[in-house]
């Protein structure tokens, strides 16, 4: 049975985010991935915390999406 227990969380350290707009860009890129349930992104902290369904998406795809949006994973 799948439910909330099936979700996992991953954190990314991101460089290049200078403002709230940058954080929103990263958040939109992550939420566009099927299986990403929640993305909390902080430009001030330079990080993103992502809640996802590992049956649908893996952290490697999230890293690719962040980099495609123009930012770098530390």
Rosetta constraint file for C-alpha pairs under 8 A:
AtomPair CA 2 CA 6 HARMONIC 5.80 0.50
AtomPair CA 3 CA 7 HARMONIC 7.54 0.50
AtomPair CA 6 CA 53 HARMONIC 6.48 0.50
AtomPair CA 6 CA 54 HARMONIC 7.62 0.50
AtomPair CA 7 CA 51 HARMONIC 6.47 0.50
AtomPair CA 7 CA 52 HARMONIC 5.43 0.50
AtomPair CA 7 CA 53 HARMONIC 4.82 0.50
AtomPair CA 7 CA 54 HARMONIC 6.82 0.50
AtomPair CA 8 CA 51 HARMONIC 5.65 0.50
AtomPair CA 8 CA 52 HARMONIC 5.47 0.50
AtomPair CA 8 CA 53 HARMONIC 6.32 0.50
AtomPair CA 8 CA 54 HARMONIC 6.75 0.50
AtomPair CA 9 CA 49 HARMONIC 6.88 0.50
AtomPair CA 9 CA 50 HARMONIC 5.48 0.50
AtomPair CA 9 CA 51 HARMONIC 4.47 0.50
AtomPair CA 9 CA 52 HARMONIC 6.29 0.50
AtomPair CA 10 CA 49 HARMONIC 5.84 0.50
AtomPair CA 10 CA 50 HARMONIC 5.36 0.50
AtomPair CA 10 CA 51 HARMONIC 6.71 0.50
AtomPair CA 10 CA 59 HARMONIC 7.27 0.50
AtomPair CA 11 CA 47 HARMONIC 6.97 0.50
AtomPair CA 11 CA 48 HARMONIC 5.62 0.50
AtomPair CA 11 CA 49 HARMONIC 4.48 0.50
AtomPair CA 11 CA 50 HARMONIC 6.30 0.50
AtomPair CA 12 CA 47 HARMONIC 5.48 0.50
AtomPair CA 12 CA 48 HARMONIC 5.17 0.50
AtomPair CA 12 CA 49 HARMONIC 6.54 0.50
AtomPair CA 12 CA 73 HARMONIC 6.73 0.50
AtomPair CA 12 CA 74 HARMONIC 7.71 0.50
AtomPair CA 13 CA 46 HARMONIC 5.80 0.50
AtomPair CA 13 CA 47 HARMONIC 4.46 0.50
AtomPair CA 13 CA 48 HARMONIC 6.64 0.50
AtomPair CA 13 CA 73 HARMONIC 5.79 0.50
AtomPair CA 13 CA 74 HARMONIC 5.34 0.50
AtomPair CA 14 CA 46 HARMONIC 5.08 0.50
AtomPair CA 14 CA 47 HARMONIC 5.34 0.50
AtomPair CA 14 CA 48 HARMONIC 7.33 0.50
AtomPair CA 14 CA 71 HARMONIC 6.72 0.50
AtomPair CA 14 CA 72 HARMONIC 5.59 0.50
AtomPair CA 14 CA 73 HARMONIC 4.63 0.50
AtomPair CA 14 CA 74 HARMONIC 5.60 0.50
AtomPair CA 15 CA 46 HARMONIC 6.10 0.50
AtomPair CA 15 CA 71 HARMONIC 6.20 0.50
AtomPair CA 15 CA 72 HARMONIC 5.24 0.50
AtomPair CA 15 CA 73 HARMONIC 6.31 0.50
AtomPair CA 15 CA 74 HARMONIC 6.39 0.50
AtomPair CA 16 CA 70 HARMONIC 7.99 0.50
AtomPair CA 16 CA 71 HARMONIC 5.46 0.50
AtomPair CA 16 CA 72 HARMONIC 6.58 0.50
AtomPair CA 17 CA 22 HARMONIC 5.14 0.50
AtomPair CA 17 CA 23 HARMONIC 6.39 0.50
AtomPair CA 17 CA 43 HARMONIC 5.22 0.50
AtomPair CA 17 CA 44 HARMONIC 7.96 0.50
AtomPair CA 17 CA 46 HARMONIC 6.66 0.50
AtomPair CA 17 CA 71 HARMONIC 7.04 0.50
AtomPair CA 18 CA 22 HARMONIC 6.28 0.50
AtomPair CA 18 CA 43 HARMONIC 6.17 0.50
AtomPair CA 18 CA 44 HARMONIC 7.68 0.50
AtomPair CA 19 CA 23 HARMONIC 6.63 0.50
AtomPair CA 19 CA 43 HARMONIC 5.79 0.50
AtomPair CA 19 CA 44 HARMONIC 7.57 0.50
AtomPair CA 20 CA 24 HARMONIC 6.19 0.50
AtomPair CA 20 CA 42 HARMONIC 7.63 0.50
AtomPair CA 20 CA 43 HARMONIC 6.14 0.50
AtomPair CA 21 CA 25 HARMONIC 6.22 0.50
AtomPair CA 22 CA 26 HARMONIC 6.41 0.50
AtomPair CA 22 CA 43 HARMONIC 6.89 0.50
AtomPair CA 23 CA 27 HARMONIC 6.11 0.50
AtomPair CA 23 CA 41 HARMONIC 5.55 0.50
AtomPair CA 23 CA 42 HARMONIC 5.96 0.50
AtomPair CA 23 CA 43 HARMONIC 5.33 0.50
AtomPair CA 24 CA 28 HARMONIC 6.05 0.50
AtomPair CA 24 CA 41 HARMONIC 7.44 0.50
AtomPair CA 25 CA 29 HARMONIC 6.25 0.50
AtomPair CA 25 CA 69 HARMONIC 7.00 0.50
AtomPair CA 26 CA 30 HARMONIC 6.24 0.50
AtomPair CA 26 CA 41 HARMONIC 7.21 0.50
AtomPair CA 26 CA 66 HARMONIC 5.92 0.50
AtomPair CA 26 CA 69 HARMONIC 6.57 0.50
AtomPair CA 27 CA 31 HARMONIC 6.09 0.50
AtomPair CA 27 CA 39 HARMONIC 5.80 0.50
AtomPair CA 27 CA 40 HARMONIC 7.04 0.50
AtomPair CA 27 CA 41 HARMONIC 6.16 0.50
AtomPair CA 28 CA 32 HARMONIC 6.07 0.50
AtomPair CA 29 CA 33 HARMONIC 7.17 0.50
AtomPair CA 29 CA 65 HARMONIC 5.89 0.50
AtomPair CA 29 CA 66 HARMONIC 6.59 0.50
AtomPair CA 29 CA 69 HARMONIC 6.81 0.50
AtomPair CA 30 CA 36 HARMONIC 6.69 0.50
AtomPair CA 30 CA 39 HARMONIC 6.71 0.50
AtomPair CA 30 CA 62 HARMONIC 6.16 0.50
AtomPair CA 30 CA 65 HARMONIC 6.48 0.50
AtomPair CA 30 CA 66 HARMONIC 7.11 0.50
AtomPair CA 31 CA 36 HARMONIC 5.61 0.50
AtomPair CA 31 CA 37 HARMONIC 7.00 0.50
AtomPair CA 31 CA 38 HARMONIC 6.89 0.50
AtomPair CA 31 CA 39 HARMONIC 6.71 0.50
AtomPair CA 32 CA 36 HARMONIC 7.62 0.50
AtomPair CA 33 CA 57 HARMONIC 7.44 0.50
AtomPair CA 33 CA 62 HARMONIC 7.62 0.50
AtomPair CA 34 CA 56 HARMONIC 6.50 0.50
AtomPair CA 34 CA 57 HARMONIC 6.70 0.50
AtomPair CA 35 CA 52 HARMONIC 5.50 0.50
AtomPair CA 35 CA 53 HARMONIC 5.02 0.50
AtomPair CA 35 CA 54 HARMONIC 7.36 0.50
AtomPair CA 35 CA 55 HARMONIC 7.69 0.50
AtomPair CA 35 CA 56 HARMONIC 4.92 0.50
AtomPair CA 35 CA 57 HARMONIC 5.39 0.50
AtomPair CA 36 CA 50 HARMONIC 7.09 0.50
AtomPair CA 36 CA 51 HARMONIC 6.16 0.50
AtomPair CA 36 CA 52 HARMONIC 4.33 0.50
AtomPair CA 36 CA 53 HARMONIC 6.46 0.50
AtomPair CA 36 CA 57 HARMONIC 7.13 0.50
AtomPair CA 37 CA 50 HARMONIC 7.62 0.50
AtomPair CA 37 CA 51 HARMONIC 5.54 0.50
AtomPair CA 37 CA 52 HARMONIC 5.25 0.50
AtomPair CA 37 CA 53 HARMONIC 7.33 0.50
AtomPair CA 38 CA 50 HARMONIC 5.69 0.50
AtomPair CA 38 CA 51 HARMONIC 5.02 0.50
AtomPair CA 38 CA 52 HARMONIC 6.96 0.50
AtomPair CA 39 CA 48 HARMONIC 6.66 0.50
AtomPair CA 39 CA 49 HARMONIC 5.76 0.50
AtomPair CA 39 CA 50 HARMONIC 4.48 0.50
AtomPair CA 39 CA 51 HARMONIC 6.43 0.50
AtomPair CA 40 CA 48 HARMONIC 5.56 0.50
AtomPair CA 40 CA 49 HARMONIC 5.18 0.50
AtomPair CA 40 CA 50 HARMONIC 6.43 0.50
AtomPair CA 41 CA 46 HARMONIC 7.78 0.50
AtomPair CA 41 CA 47 HARMONIC 5.91 0.50
AtomPair CA 41 CA 48 HARMONIC 4.25 0.50
AtomPair CA 41 CA 49 HARMONIC 6.45 0.50
AtomPair CA 42 CA 46 HARMONIC 5.72 0.50
AtomPair CA 42 CA 47 HARMONIC 5.54 0.50
AtomPair CA 42 CA 48 HARMONIC 6.36 0.50
AtomPair CA 43 CA 47 HARMONIC 6.81 0.50
AtomPair CA 52 CA 57 HARMONIC 7.06 0.50
AtomPair CA 53 CA 57 HARMONIC 6.29 0.50
AtomPair CA 54 CA 58 HARMONIC 5.81 0.50
AtomPair CA 57 CA 61 HARMONIC 6.74 0.50
AtomPair CA 57 CA 62 HARMONIC 7.91 0.50
AtomPair CA 58 CA 62 HARMONIC 6.87 0.50
AtomPair CA 59 CA 63 HARMONIC 6.17 0.50
AtomPair CA 60 CA 64 HARMONIC 6.27 0.50
AtomPair CA 61 CA 65 HARMONIC 6.22 0.50
AtomPair CA 62 CA 66 HARMONIC 6.22 0.50
AtomPair CA 63 CA 67 HARMONIC 6.19 0.50
AtomPair CA 63 CA 73 HARMONIC 7.02 0.50
AtomPair CA 64 CA 68 HARMONIC 5.99 0.50
AtomPair CA 65 CA 69 HARMONIC 6.24 0.50
AtomPair CA 66 CA 70 HARMONIC 6.80 0.50
AtomPair CA 66 CA 71 HARMONIC 5.86 0.50
AtomPair CA 66 CA 72 HARMONIC 7.18 0.50
AtomPair CA 66 CA 73 HARMONIC 7.67 0.50
AtomPair CA 67 CA 71 HARMONIC 4.88 0.50
AtomPair CA 67 CA 72 HARMONIC 5.60 0.50
AtomPair CA 67 CA 73 HARMONIC 7.26 0.50
